[in-house]
């Protein structure tokens, strides 16, 4: 099983198959606009802008499970991301990443790459790097800034270019 087998809802309410991202390197992130790590939106957007033409995308999944740091509805979340952080990478409908009602995608991600202290997501801006075939390559804690992941993204993109 890989991430391409999941369907998610965009922030505007449309169903989206992650199979649409086959062949792309992905960085899947649970986000919150009122989190202390929210300045990472800028770094995530920079990565997206730098590598989108080479087959890379950041996918943002707003989540309100950590200290109520994403209290708004999807429209408010989208607006905050665009106005405050200039985000134009794909955003999805607000989800839960932990617990009985955790989104199936996040259940899969956590199963494939557990964190330092177990599989549950500990905070906003936990990042999962996914290769072109939909396999989870690595999990990064919230404290890992997007720029620290860039070399690994580049390696995956270059590996794909060599085999193309």
Secondary structure, DSSP 8 states (H G I E B T S, - for coil): --GGG-EEEBTTS-EEEGGGGTTSEEEEEEE-TTSTTTTHHHHHHHHHHHHGGGTEEEEEEE--TTTT---S-HHHHHHHHHHHH---SEEE-----SSTT--HHHHHHHHHS-BTTBSS--STT-EEEE-TTS-EEEEE-TTS-HHHHHHHHHHHHHHHHHH-
